[in-house]
Amino acid sequence: MGKIVSNFFISLDGVVESPDQWHFPYFNDEMAAAIDAGTESCEAFLMGRVLYEEWAEYWPSQGDNEPFASFINTVPKYVVSDTLTEATWNNTTLVTGDVASRLQEVKHRTDGDIGMSGSATLVRWLLANGLLDELHLLVHPIAVGHGRRLFEGTPTYPLRLVAHETFTTGVLNLTYARAER
């Protein structure tokens, strides 16, 4: 059975919004290797509507010489949305209706990881419904001070640290799983 694994660039103060404005000074070969390892274990990719619309406009026009383009353009993609009516990007399936049941079916059909990124709202929903198996955070040594945070206004979710690494840039590569209550 597959597991849903969420990946985020996150600041010390919990901001996940607009990492393009604060993340890149910390990007190095260590982070690239961590990101590559994550994509290598993915058999599918899960996203919300907003990320789908942004990426569907950008990634299909990128050549295969861009490693992430060759991954994201071919991997099976699942989009959770109540408003999207069609998904035209190669290998994309809309997940609507009883989303929790549909995602459980995807997990049962998949042997590897189902990666996801970009939607704090979707991560919170996955946690609330017991569907998120791992949360990978690349915690950057910066307080952004504004922007959407990963866990604003949420209930308490106990997690347990299952892996950690410190990069030379001061970024922490942390992996959490749901803690048993």
C-alpha positions as CSV (number, residue, x, y, z in Angstrom):
1,M,0.0,0.0,0.0
2,G,1.3,3.5,-0.8
3,K,1.6,6.3,1.6
4,I,0.9,10.0,1.1
5,V,4.0,12.1,1.8
6,S,3.7,15.9,1.9
7,N,6.7,18.1,1.2
8,F,7.1,21.8,2.1
9,F,9.7,24.5,2.2
10,I,8.9,26.2,5.5
11,S,10.3,29.1,7.4
12,L,11.1,29.1,11.2
13,D,7.8,31.0,11.8
14,G,5.8,28.4,9.9
15,V,5.3,30.3,6.6
16,V,4.9,28.1,3.5
17,E,3.5,30.7,1.2
18,S,5.6,32.1,-1.7
19,P,8.8,30.2,-1.0
20,D,10.1,31.7,-4.2
21,Q,10.6,34.9,-2.3
22,W,12.8,33.5,0.5
23,H,13.8,29.9,-0.2
24,F,16.5,30.1,-3.0
25,P,19.4,31.6,-1.0
26,Y,19.3,28.3,1.0
27,F,19.2,25.9,-2.0
28,N,22.3,23.8,-2.4
29,D,23.4,20.3,-3.5
30,E,22.3,18.8,-0.2
31,M,18.8,20.1,-0.7
32,A,18.7,19.1,-4.3
33,A,19.7,15.5,-3.3
34,A,16.9,15.4,-0.6
35,I,14.3,16.6,-3.2
36,D,15.6,14.1,-5.8
37,A,15.3,11.3,-3.3
38,G,11.7,12.3,-2.6
39,T,10.8,12.3,-6.3
40,E,12.5,8.9,-6.9
41,S,10.2,7.2,-4.3
42,C,7.1,8.8,-5.8
43,E,4.7,6.7,-7.9
44,A,2.1,9.4,-8.0
45,F,1.6,13.0,-7.1
46,L,-1.3,14.6,-5.3
47,M,-2.2,18.3,-5.4
48,G,-5.0,20.8,-5.0
49,R,-6.6,22.9,-7.7
50,V,-4.4,26.0,-7.3
51,L,-1.1,24.2,-7.6
52,Y,-2.5,22.1,-10.5
53,E,-3.5,25.2,-12.4
54,E,-0.1,26.9,-11.8
55,W,1.9,23.8,-12.7
56,A,-0.3,22.7,-15.6
57,E,0.4,26.0,-17.3
58,Y,4.2,25.8,-16.7
59,W,5.6,22.3,-16.6
60,P,4.2,20.7,-19.8
61,S,6.2,23.3,-21.9
62,Q,9.5,22.5,-20.1
63,G,11.8,20.1,-21.8
64,D,12.9,16.7,-20.5
65,N,16.4,18.2,-19.9
66,E,14.8,19.7,-16.8
67,P,14.7,16.7,-14.4
68,F,11.6,17.8,-12.5
69,A,9.7,18.3,-15.8
70,S,10.4,14.8,-16.9
71,F,9.1,13.5,-13.6
72,I,6.0,15.7,-13.1
73,N,4.9,15.5,-16.7
74,T,4.8,11.7,-16.7
75,V,3.9,10.7,-13.1
76,P,0.2,9.9,-12.4
77,K,-1.3,13.1,-10.9
78,Y,-4.4,13.3,-8.7
79,V,-6.1,16.7,-8.2
80,V,-8.4,17.3,-5.3
81,S,-11.0,19.9,-6.3
82,D,-14.6,20.7,-5.9
83,T,-14.5,23.4,-8.6
84,L,-12.2,22.0,-11.4
85,T,-14.3,20.4,-14.1
86,E,-11.6,18.9,-16.3
87,A,-7.9,18.1,-16.1
88,T,-6.1,18.3,-19.4
89,W,-2.5,17.8,-18.2
90,N,-1.1,14.4,-19.2
91,N,-1.9,11.6,-16.8
92,T,-4.1,13.6,-14.4
93,T,-7.2,12.4,-12.6
94,L,-9.7,14.6,-10.8
95,V,-10.5,13.5,-7.2
96,T,-14.0,14.7,-6.3
97,G,-17.0,13.5,-4.4
98,D,-16.1,11.2,-1.5
99,V,-12.4,12.4,-1.6
100,A,-11.3,10.4,1.5
101,S,-12.5,7.1,0.0
102,R,-11.1,7.9,-3.4
103,L,-7.7,8.7,-1.9
104,Q,-7.8,5.4,0.2
105,E,-8.3,3.6,-3.1
106,V,-5.3,5.4,-4.7
107,K,-3.2,4.4,-1.7
108,H,-4.3,0.8,-2.0
109,R,-3.4,0.7,-5.7
110,T,0.0,2.3,-5.2
111,D,3.1,0.6,-3.9
112,G,5.3,3.7,-3.6
113,D,4.8,7.1,-2.2
114,I,2.1,9.5,-3.3
115,G,4.0,12.8,-3.1
116,M,2.3,16.1,-2.6
117,S,3.3,19.7,-2.1
118,G,2.0,23.3,-2.3
119,S,-1.3,23.2,-0.4
120,A,-1.4,23.8,3.3
121,T,-5.2,23.5,3.1
122,L,-4.9,20.0,1.6
123,V,-2.3,18.9,4.2
124,R,-4.6,20.0,7.0
125,W,-7.5,18.1,5.4
126,L,-5.4,15.0,5.0
127,L,-4.3,15.1,8.6
128,A,-7.9,15.7,9.8
129,N,-9.0,12.6,7.8
130,G,-6.1,10.4,8.8
131,L,-4.7,10.1,5.3
132,L,-1.3,11.9,5.6
133,D,1.4,9.3,6.4
134,E,4.5,11.5,6.4
135,L,5.3,15.2,6.5
136,H,8.6,16.2,5.1
137,L,9.7,19.8,6.1
138,L,12.7,21.7,4.8
139,V,12.8,24.2,7.7
140,H,14.7,27.3,6.5
141,P,16.6,29.5,9.1
142,I,14.5,32.6,8.3
143,A,11.5,34.3,9.9
144,V,9.4,35.6,7.0
145,G,7.0,37.4,9.2
146,H,4.0,37.3,6.8
147,G,2.2,34.8,4.6
148,R,0.1,31.7,5.0
149,R,1.3,29.3,7.6
150,L,1.1,25.5,7.5
151,F,-0.9,25.1,10.7
152,E,-2.8,28.2,11.3
153,G,-6.2,27.7,13.0
154,T,-5.9,23.9,13.1
155,P,-6.6,21.4,15.9
156,T,-3.7,19.7,17.6
157,Y,-2.1,16.9,15.6
158,P,0.5,14.9,17.4
159,L,3.4,13.9,15.2
160,R,6.6,12.0,15.8
161,L,10.0,12.7,14.3
162,V,11.2,9.8,12.2
163,A,14.3,11.3,10.4
164,H,16.3,14.5,10.6
165,E,19.3,16.0,8.9
166,T,21.0,19.5,9.1
167,F,22.3,21.0,5.9
168,T,25.4,23.3,5.8
169,T,23.0,26.2,5.0
170,G,21.3,25.7,8.4
171,V,18.2,24.2,6.7
172,L,16.7,21.3,8.7
173,N,15.4,18.3,6.8
174,L,12.8,16.9,9.1
175,T,10.4,13.9,8.5
176,Y,7.4,13.4,10.7
177,A,4.8,10.7,10.9
178,R,1.5,10.7,12.7
179,A,1.9,9.8,16.3
180,E,-0.3,7.1,17.8
181,R,-2.7,8.7,20.3
